[in-house]
Amino acid sequence: MTEQMEMEAFFFLQDLEPEDTESTDEPKVKHGKRKEIKIGGIPMPVYMMPNGEYRWSMRQASKAVGYNEGWLRDTIQAGGNALIKLQGYGFKGKIVESSGQGFIKSHLVSTEDFMAVILYAVMVGYQRPAIALMAAAMQETLERRADHAFGVVRDEDEYIQKFEYRYASILLNKDLRQAITEWIENNQHNIQNYTKTHSIRGGYRGIYASALGEIYQVLFGRNKAQINQFLDVAAYRTPKDNVNVNQLQRIAQIEDLAAKYIQRKGLNPIEAIRAAAGALMIELEEPKLGDRVTRQDVHRVLDAKKSSKKNK
């Protein structure tokens, strides 16, 4: 660190304790207004400054990307290689202290700094929550741009729900993959019999693909191609990208519990998925697309409201 950076970090850290403790209310704060959203299931206070800028809790930003709540504070305080690398991803470190009710204080980072923390956690820390966060956010961005191009309007709650369940699904999918990998490593003597019994091809990748296929079977009674045909979408698409959020949640629940059964009970992947579906009392249902609303539908409603007002 340069001498100037050390001095800035020193004076900033003098005011950083006690670490921010935040109310779950939505108080008006000294530097703006506070709301709370959820990112990846983690409550995330977000503040709107008087100039319209959004700022984020340091503690919760650290937690959202897979580190402990004090990680960002400790990284700034240490002033070592981690901080230099973080700055390499665009971290400026312009912290705003915001006072809420009583002696409650929050230390806030800009959206750009929060993004730098995410990038660091992905590229340097290999933190799975950060990877899932970035992947889910990027997919939502791409879908929003495509929706705009084709004139598709979706309810904002659908975007939020799809993001949360997609985030969870990305994480759980990795957990299931890890559990299957460990099972394969511990059962080399039984792999040939397992693949033959369940008609699995493609080696280890085939074992994982068959596990995902089994999830579709216990939930929908259909394979991937049949689900896509039923939903009238391209055959190569992943059903998780098209089913509605409630069904996406059930897929994630099955993945989560199946991974635990493989790791804790030593069940093979297909046994674990069937056991998980039974424990969750999953019943067969038809796959359903998420709600789709076009701009034409929106304009029709708006025109009807205008006509109603004129007639009054």
N, C-alpha and C positions, 0 to 999 in steps of 0.2 A: 504493500500500500504506500501511496505517497503521503508526505507529511500532512497535506491538506485533507486527504481522505481520512487519515487517522484522527485529525482534530474534529472533523464533521461527525465521525462515528462516535467519538468520545462524548461530545456534547449531546448528541442524540440519545445515547444510552443513559446519560444521567437522568433523563426524564422518562425513561422507558419502564421503570419499576414504580409501583407494582404492576405486573403484567396485566394487560387489559382483561377485565371480566365484564361480560356483556349480558344485559338483560334480554329476556325473550320478548319483552314488550316492543313497541315501535315508538320510542320517545323522540321528540324533537331534540336534536343535538346541536352543539355550539356551531358547528360548521355546515350543517345541512340536515336533511331528513333521513331517517333510518327505516329500512324495510328488511324483511328476512325472506330469503328464497332458499331452495334446496338445490344443491349441485351434487349429483351422485349420492343422494340420501343424506348429505351432510348439511345441517343448517348453516347458511352463509349470510351474515349481515352485509347488506350493501347500502351505501350512503350516497345520496345525491347532494352534491355541493351546490352552493348558490349559483355558481357559473354553469351548472348542468353536468359537470363531470361526475362520473361514478367512481367511488372508492370502496375498497374491500378490507375486511379485517385481516390483519397480519396473521393472527393465530389460526383462523379458520382457513386462510389461504394455504398455510403450511399443512394443515390437516387434510385438506381436500386433495392434495397431490401425493399423499401417502407418508408424510413425515409427521413427527410429533408437533404439538402446538407451538412449542418454543423454538422450532428449527430456524425460522427466518431471523428471529431476534438473535439467536446464538451465532448464526452465520455472519451477521453484520458485526456482532461484538468480537468474534474471533479475527475477522479481517484477513483470513488466509486465502488459500487457493480456491476454496469453494466460492468465496465472495467474488474473486477475480473472474472465475468461470461464469458465475451468475451475471456479472456485469457484461460479460461477453455475449450474453443472450439478450441484452438490452435493459438490464435492471439499473434504474437510476437512483433508487433509494430515497426518493423524496417522500418522507413519511409525514402524515398529518395526524395530529392528536385531536381526538374529538371527545368532548365531555358530554355525558348523558345525564341521568338522574343521580343526584347526590355526588358521590366521589367516583362513580363509574367512569372509566376512561377506555377508549378504544384507539388503537394505533392502526392507521389506514394506509394502504398502498394503492397506487393508481391501477387502472385496468392494464396498462402497458407493463407495469412491474409484475402484476399477477400473471400475465402471459409469460413473462420472462421466467418466473418461478416454475410454471408448468413446463416450459421448454427444458429448463435445467433438469427437472425431475424425470422427464422422458429421456433426454439425451445423455445425461450424466448418471442420474440415480437409478435409471431403469425401473422406476416406480410404477407398478401396474395400475394403481388408481389414476395416475397422471396420464398414462397411455390410453386407458379407457375413456378418460375425460376428453382428451384431444380427439380420439377417434369418433366418439359420439357427437362432439361439437362439429367436427368437420363434415360428418355425414349429414347432420341437420342443415349446415350451411349450404351444402351442395343441393339438398332437396328443396330448400327454400328458393334458391336461384332457379332451379328447374320448374318449381311450382309457379313462380312469377312469369317465367318464359312461356308456359303453357296456359296461363290464366287460371291456375288452380288456387283456390282459397281454402285454407284449413283453419279450424278453430285453434286458437293459441294454446288452449289446454291440451290439445292433441299433440302439438309439438313438444310441450313440456313433458307429458307422460311418456311419449315415445323416446325422448332423450333419456329420461331416468331409467326406463326399462332396458333401453339399448346399452346404456352405461353398465347397468347391472349384468346384462347378458354377456357383454364383452368380458367382464371380470369373471363371471361364473364359468363361461366357456373355457377360459384359461385354467381355472381351478379344476374343471372336469378333465381337460387335456392333461394337466399335470398328474391328476389321480390315475388316469389311464396309463400314462407313461410309467409311473411307479409300479402299477400292477403288472405291466408288460415285463419290466426289469426283474420283478420278483417271481414271475411265473413263466420263465423261458421254456421250461420243460413241458408246459401245458398249452403253449400258443398254437401249435399245429392242430391239436385236438379242438381247441376253441374255434379257430377259424373254419375248420372243416364242419363242425357241428352247426355253425350259424351261416355257412356258405359265404364267408367273407373273403374278398380278394383285395389286393393292393397293399399288403404288408401292414405296417403300423398305421399308416394313414387310413387304410381300409377299416381297421379296428375302430378308429375314432369316428370315421364317417358312418359306420354301422351303428355306433352309439347314438349319434344325432338322428339317424333314421329311425332308431327304436323309440326315441322321444316323440317323433312325429306319429309313430304307430300307436303308442299308448294314449296319445292325446286326440289324434284325429282319425286313427284307423286307416291312414293313407301314407304312401311314400311321398317323397319330395315332388316327383313329376305329377302325381295324381293331385296333390295339394295345389300346385301351380295351375294345373288344368282346371281345377274346380274354381280357383280364384280368377281365372282368365288372365294370367300374367305369363311372362316369358318363362320357358322351361328351365333356364339356367339360374333364375333368381332364387335367392335364399328365402324360404317361407318366413323367417323371422323379420324380414324387411317389409313384409306385406300384411301379416295378420294384425288384428287390432291389439291395442295395448293390454287388454285383459288376458288374451291368449299368450301374448309375449311374456307376461308376468308368470303365467303357469309354466311355460317352457323354462324360464329362469329358475323357478322353484324346483322343478324336477332336476335340472342340472346341478343345483346346489346340493340337494339331498343325496343325489346319486354319487356325487364326488365324495361326500362324507361316508356313504356306505362302502365305497370301494376302499377308502383309506382306513376306516375303522373296523369294518367287518370282513374285509378281504374278499368281497363279492366281485365277480367278474363284471365288466361294464354293463352288459345286457341284463344280468340278474339285478344289478344295483338300480338300473333305471326302472325295471318292472316293480321292484320293491318300493322305490321312491314314489312311483305313481300310485301304488296301493296304499302307502302310508298317507299320502296327500288326498286319498279318495278321489282321484282323477277319473272322470267319466268321459267316454267318447263324445266328441262334439264336432260339428261341421266347422271347418276353417272360415274365418270371417275377415274381410278387408277392413282396414280402418276407415272411418267416415271420410268421404270426399265431397267437398262443397266447391262448386265452380263460381267464378266471378259473376256469371250470368244469374245464378241463384241469388247472390248477394244483391245485385242491382234490382232484381225482381222484388225483393223484400223492401228495399229502400224506396222504390217507386210506389209500392203499395202504401207505405207509410206516408209519403208525400201526398198521395191522392186522398188518404184518410184525413190528413190535416186540412186540406183544401175544402173538403166536404163538410167540415165542422163549422 
